[in-house]
Amino acid sequence: MPTLLIALLAAATSAAPSQKVKVAIVPLTAGEGVSEKIAASITEVATSEVRRIPSIQLITQQEVGTLLGFDRQRALLGCQEDTCIAEVGGALGVEHLLFGTLSKLGESWLVTFKLMEVKRAKMLAQANRRIRNGTVDDVLDAMAPMIKELFGNPELAPPAPRPARTDGKPALPSESGPVAPAWAEEPYDFAGKRPELQVATDGKGRYFAFVPYSSEGQALFVGDGKRLFEQRIVGASAQGGSFDYSFWEPRAPARWQAGFGVKDGTPQLQCGKTAAPLKLLGKSEAKKLLDKAQLYKPRWRRHAHALARDDEGNYYFVDRAREPEGNKDFRLFIGTKGKMRAIKVEDAIVDEAGEIFFTSLGRLKMKRGAQTEAEFVVGALRTSLVWLAVDRNAAFAYGELGAYAGEVLGTACDGIF
């Protein structure tokens, strides 16, 4: 099996990089009846056809040495499996890889191209040709229609340009873009040291596994009995045989309106102004449930970071990953209430002077001082914004605003707020 050598295409300049799809080509594998020299020549023609597509962003030959290094090139590019091909794309930092085979069996040329999305190791398109009684010239003639067939996949289409506004204000996003998820379902590995938990239920399929009172973490888990998610405890108190936990629930109007505890021997859940009683399970029943249940770390992994609004009722909402401390994992949502659109934050500046969030659409700038100022900048167009305090508007940001519509926070009050 011949070693694969990445053929990285020359950089194109006919479209803005942010509007292109990044692609690299792996030269055709020379199969039975075909020399490596012929396969390389056919690859060059296919490369020329790909270069004609303005929506493709290509990287230079010199960049492959910088990105992979000689030893890593030899290790990765000698593998023919799809998983190795995807690893090549990941190492190069491209979104898609084009690769295939060229063979000659009897009087027939067999040509196969595959287009892979690197991140998901997913085949987006495949083009095959059997050219009977043909020559190399016939194979060359097949390159243009095969490349056109491959790149006609709608998943490869670059973002459509947003129509320009005529009122001197920047256009807002018409649809959401790809952003990092706000949640994760990460099981706990207690290594045999699972906390001693009691279990209560609301009788409607919801279970509450808890430590009667603890100043440490892992004190309360909530879920359907098969999966129980840890709650972030933000306050705790105890008196006699009674105790209360306040847990993170941004949709609650006040912190005390999201709590779990035991009063006079009866477990209770508070989601709002009134606490609802729960049923405590017996030890054997609780053990049976816990033996089959999987305990997870808190599901929601982000928190509201900034909120602003313009005079037309468009909101600008930023959230941030909880960990690690000081991270720059931000997401920006823009739109009217209930119709928010996500935009990837490509970079961010956060310091004592303020914050700037850079996106493909524009920059959200927030200046700190005696009076906080904010604006959204697209080229020479600037829209002044009103800064809204996140802590006083948390219930609005997580609920009515709609940035998280349809997403489950994983708190004990899901389905109530």
C-alpha positions in Angstrom: 0.0 0.0 0.0 1.7 3.2 -1.1 2.2 6.0 1.4 -0.2 8.9 1.1 1.2 12.4 0.8 -1.1 15.3 1.5 -1.4 17.6 -1.5 -2.3 20.9 0.0 -3.8 23.4 -2.4 -2.6 27.0 -3.0 -4.4 29.7 -1.1 -7.4 31.2 -2.9 -8.3 34.9 -2.5 -11.6 35.3 -4.3 -13.7 35.1 -1.2 -13.3 36.1 2.5 -11.8 33.3 4.6 -14.7 33.4 7.0 -17.1 32.6 4.1 -15.1 29.5 2.9 -15.0 25.9 3.7 -11.5 24.6 4.6 -10.5 21.6 2.5 -7.3 19.5 1.9 -6.8 16.8 -0.7 -5.2 13.4 -0.1 -3.8 12.2 -3.4 -5.5 9.2 -5.0 -4.3 5.9 -3.8 -2.8 3.9 -6.7 -4.7 0.6 -6.8 -4.2 -2.4 -9.0 -2.9 -1.7 -12.4 -2.1 1.9 -11.8 1.3 3.5 -11.0 1.8 6.1 -8.3 2.9 8.5 -11.0 -0.4 8.2 -12.9 -2.4 8.5 -9.6 -0.4 11.7 -8.7 -1.1 13.2 -12.2 -4.9 12.5 -11.9 -4.8 14.1 -8.4 -3.3 17.2 -9.8 -6.1 17.6 -12.3 -8.7 17.0 -9.5 -6.8 19.6 -7.5 -7.2 22.2 -10.3 -10.9 21.5 -10.4 -11.3 22.1 -6.7 -9.3 25.3 -7.0 -12.0 26.7 -9.3 -14.6 26.6 -6.5 -14.6 30.1 -4.9 -16.2 28.9 -1.6 -13.3 26.6 -0.8 -10.5 27.9 1.5 -7.2 26.1 0.7 -3.9 25.9 2.6 -0.4 26.1 1.2 2.1 23.2 0.7 4.5 24.9 3.2 1.8 24.8 6.0 1.7 21.1 6.1 5.2 20.8 7.4 4.5 23.4 10.1 1.2 21.8 11.2 2.3 18.2 11.2 6.1 17.9 11.1 8.0 15.3 9.1 7.7 12.4 11.6 4.0 12.9 12.2 3.3 13.1 8.4 4.9 9.7 7.9 2.9 8.2 10.8 -0.4 9.6 9.8 -0.3 9.6 6.1 0.7 6.0 5.7 -2.7 4.8 7.0 -5.6 4.2 4.7 -8.4 3.8 7.2 -11.1 6.4 7.5 -10.3 7.0 11.1 -6.7 7.8 10.2 -7.8 10.1 7.3 -9.9 12.0 9.8 -6.9 12.3 12.2 -5.0 13.8 9.3 -7.7 16.4 8.9 -7.7 17.1 12.6 -4.0 17.6 12.7 -4.1 20.0 9.7 -7.0 22.0 11.2 -9.2 21.6 8.1 -12.9 21.0 8.0 -13.0 18.5 5.1 -10.8 16.0 3.4 -11.0 14.8 -0.2 -9.5 11.4 -0.9 -10.0 8.3 -3.0 -8.6 5.5 -5.2 -7.7 4.9 -8.8 -7.4 1.3 -10.2 -7.5 -0.4 -13.6 -9.0 -3.9 -13.8 -8.9 -5.4 -17.2 -10.2 -2.8 -19.7 -12.0 -0.7 -17.0 -10.7 2.3 -15.0 -12.3 2.6 -11.5 -12.2 6.0 -9.9 -13.6 6.7 -6.4 -13.6 10.1 -4.5 -14.9 10.5 -1.0 -15.5 13.8 0.8 -15.2 13.6 4.6 -16.3 16.0 7.4 -13.3 15.7 9.7 -15.0 16.6 13.0 -17.6 13.8 12.8 -15.6 11.5 10.6 -18.7 11.6 8.4 -18.8 10.9 4.7 -20.6 13.9 3.1 -20.4 12.7 -0.5 -19.0 10.0 -2.8 -18.4 10.0 -6.5 -17.7 6.8 -8.5 -16.9 6.1 -12.1 -16.3 3.0 -14.1 -14.8 3.9 -17.5 -14.9 0.9 -19.8 -12.4 0.6 -22.7 -11.2 4.1 -21.8 -7.8 5.9 -21.8 -6.1 8.1 -19.2 -7.6 11.0 -21.2 -11.1 9.7 -20.4 -10.2 9.6 -16.7 -9.0 13.2 -16.9 -12.3 14.2 -18.5 -14.2 12.7 -15.7 -12.6 14.9 -13.0 -14.7 18.0 -13.5 -18.1 16.4 -13.3 -17.0 14.2 -10.3 -15.7 17.2 -8.4 -18.9 19.1 -9.2 -20.9 16.2 -7.9 -18.9 16.0 -4.6 -19.1 19.7 -3.8 -22.8 20.1 -4.6 -23.6 18.8 -1.1 -25.7 21.5 0.7 -23.7 20.8 4.0 -20.7 22.3 2.3 -22.4 25.6 1.3 -20.9 28.6 2.9 -23.1 30.9 4.9 -25.3 33.1 2.7 -24.5 36.8 2.9 -26.9 38.8 5.0 -28.7 41.5 3.1 -27.5 45.0 3.8 -29.7 47.3 5.7 -30.6 50.7 4.2 -31.3 52.5 7.4 -27.6 52.9 8.4 -27.8 50.1 11.1 -26.0 46.8 11.1 -27.9 43.7 9.9 -28.8 41.1 12.6 -28.3 37.4 12.1 -31.1 35.6 10.3 -30.2 32.2 11.7 -28.1 30.6 14.4 -24.5 29.5 13.7 -22.5 26.6 15.3 -21.7 27.2 18.9 -20.4 25.0 21.7 -23.1 23.2 23.7 -24.2 24.7 27.0 -24.5 21.3 28.8 -22.7 18.0 29.3 -23.7 14.7 30.8 -20.6 13.6 32.6 -21.0 10.6 34.9 -19.3 10.5 38.3 -16.7 8.0 39.0 -16.8 7.6 42.8 -14.2 4.7 42.8 -16.3 3.0 45.5 -16.8 6.2 47.6 -20.3 7.1 46.6 -21.9 9.3 49.3 -24.5 7.8 51.7 -27.8 9.0 50.1 -31.4 9.0 51.1 -34.0 9.2 48.4 -37.3 11.0 48.1 -39.8 11.1 45.2 -42.7 13.4 44.1 -44.7 10.3 43.0 -44.6 11.5 39.4 -41.3 9.9 38.3 -38.9 12.4 39.8 -36.4 11.3 42.5 -34.2 13.3 44.9 -31.1 11.6 46.3 -29.6 13.6 49.1 -27.2 13.8 52.1 -29.3 14.9 55.1 -27.0 17.9 55.7 -23.5 18.5 54.3 -21.3 21.5 54.0 -19.5 19.8 51.1 -20.5 19.1 47.5 -22.4 16.1 46.2 -25.3 16.7 48.6 -28.3 16.6 46.2 -29.0 14.7 42.9 -32.2 14.9 41.0 -33.5 13.0 38.0 -35.8 10.2 36.7 -34.2 7.5 38.9 -32.0 6.1 36.1 -30.0 9.3 35.7 -29.5 11.7 38.7 -27.8 15.1 38.1 -26.0 16.9 40.9 -27.4 20.2 42.0 -25.1 23.2 42.6 -25.7 24.1 46.3 -25.5 27.8 46.8 -26.6 27.9 50.5 -27.4 25.6 53.3 -28.8 25.8 56.9 -29.7 23.3 59.6 -31.6 23.3 62.9 -32.3 20.2 65.0 -33.4 17.5 62.6 -34.4 19.9 59.8 -32.2 21.3 57.0 -32.5 23.3 53.8 -30.4 23.5 50.7 -30.7 26.4 48.2 -29.6 25.3 44.7 -28.7 27.1 41.6 -31.8 27.9 39.7 -31.5 31.1 37.6 -35.2 31.1 36.7 -36.3 31.6 40.3 -37.3 35.2 41.1 -35.4 34.9 44.4 -32.8 32.4 45.7 -35.0 31.2 48.5 -37.6 30.1 45.9 -35.3 27.2 44.7 -34.6 24.8 47.6 -34.8 21.3 48.9 -34.9 20.2 52.5 -36.4 18.1 55.3 -38.8 19.7 57.8 -40.3 17.7 60.7 -39.2 14.5 59.0 -40.9 15.3 55.7 -38.8 16.1 52.5 -39.9 19.0 50.5 -39.1 20.8 47.2 -39.4 24.6 46.8 -39.8 25.9 43.3 -41.6 29.2 43.8 -43.3 30.6 46.9 -44.7 27.4 48.1 -42.9 24.2 49.2 -44.4 20.8 48.0 -44.0 17.7 50.2 -42.2 14.7 48.9 -42.3 11.0 49.9 -39.2 9.5 51.6 -38.3 6.0 50.3 -37.5 3.2 52.7 -33.8 2.1 52.9 -34.3 -1.1 50.9 -36.3 0.7 48.2 -33.8 3.6 48.1 -30.8 1.2 47.8 -32.5 -0.7 45.0 -33.0 2.5 43.0 -29.5 3.8 43.7 -27.8 0.5 42.8 -29.2 1.0 39.3 -28.9 4.7 39.0 -26.0 6.6 37.4 -25.0 9.8 39.2 -23.9 12.7 37.0 -22.1 16.0 37.6 -24.2 19.2 37.1 -25.6 19.2 33.6 -25.5 22.9 32.9 -21.9 24.1 32.3 -22.4 27.8 31.5 -23.5 31.0 33.2 -24.9 34.3 32.0 -22.2 36.9 31.6 -23.6 40.0 29.9 -26.9 41.4 28.7 -27.7 44.5 26.6 -30.5 45.9 24.4 -30.8 48.4 21.6 -33.7 50.9 21.1 -35.5 48.5 18.7 -35.8 45.7 21.2 -32.9 43.6 20.0 -31.1 41.9 22.8 -27.4 41.0 23.0 -26.7 38.2 25.4 -23.4 36.6 26.3 -22.8 33.5 28.3 -19.5 31.9 29.4 -18.2 28.5 30.4 -18.0 28.0 34.1 -14.6 26.3 33.9 -11.7 26.8 33.8 -11.4 30.1 35.6 -10.5 33.0 33.3 -11.5 31.1 30.2 -12.5 32.8 26.9 -15.2 30.3 26.0 -18.0 32.8 25.3 -21.2 32.6 23.2 -23.2 35.5 21.8 -26.9 35.5 21.1 -28.6 38.4 19.2 -32.3 38.9 18.4 -35.6 39.9 19.7 -37.2 38.2 22.7 -38.0 34.6 21.9 -36.2 34.8 18.6 -32.5 34.8 19.6 -29.8 33.6 17.2 -26.4 32.2 18.3 -23.1 33.6 16.9 -19.7 32.1 17.5 -17.4 34.3 19.5 -14.1 34.0 17.7 -12.0 36.0 20.2 -12.6 38.1 23.3 -10.8 40.8 25.3 -11.7 41.0 29.0 -9.9 43.5 31.3 -10.5 46.3 33.7 -11.4 48.7 30.9 -14.2 46.5 29.6 -14.9 43.7 27.2 -14.9 43.2 23.4 -16.4 40.1 21.8 -15.3 39.5 18.2 -17.6 37.6 15.8 -17.9 37.2 12.0 -20.9 39.6 12.2 -19.3 42.4 14.2 -17.9 43.4 17.7 -19.9 43.7 20.9 -18.1 46.3 23.0 -18.8 46.9 26.7 -16.9 49.7 28.5 -16.7 49.8 32.3 -16.7 53.0 34.3 -18.9 55.3 36.3 -21.6 54.4 33.9 -21.4 51.2 31.9 -21.6 51.8 28.1 -22.1 49.2 25.4 -22.3 49.2 21.6 -22.4 46.8 18.7 -19.9 47.7 15.9 -20.1 46.5 12.2 -17.5 48.3 10.2 -18.3 52.0 10.5 -21.8 51.3 11.8 -22.3 51.6 15.5 -25.4 50.8 17.5 -25.6 52.1 21.1 -26.9 49.6 23.6 -28.3 49.8 27.1 -26.4 47.6 29.6 -28.7 45.4 31.7 -27.4 43.9 35.0 -27.2 40.1 34.6 -27.8 39.3 38.3 -31.1 41.3 38.3 -32.2 39.9 35.0 -31.2 36.2 35.3 -34.8 34.9 35.3 -35.4 36.8 32.1 -32.2 35.8 30.5 -32.7 32.0 31.2 -36.4 32.1 30.4 -38.4 34.6 28.5 -35.4 35.8 26.5 -35.4 32.5 24.6 -31.6 32.0 24.2 -32.0 28.6 25.8 -35.4 27.7 24.4 -35.9 23.9 24.5 -32.8 23.2 26.5 -32.9 21.4 29.9 -30.8 23.0 32.7 -30.9 19.8 34.8 -32.1 21.5 38.0 -34.7 20.2 40.4 -37.1 22.9 39.2 -37.1 21.9 35.5 -40.6 21.8 34.2 -41.8 24.2 36.9 -40.1 27.4 36.0 
